[in-house]
Amino acid sequence: MLELLLVLATVIGIALVGLVTVAMTPPLMVELGLWGLAAGLFIGIPPAGGITSCSTGH
């Protein structure tokens, strides 16, 4: 039952994104998409010096 609700929520979410895309101007949706990609890139990059290359376990 939970899986069915998750699939239904996903389909409704995709439909809403499509509706918003048609309702808003395409250049604005492109800009929002680029901002989303930039935010994902910013979140995915670790801070400088935060992660060392390989630890030897010592």
Residue pairs with C-beta under 8 A, 6 or more apart in sequence:
20 29
21 29
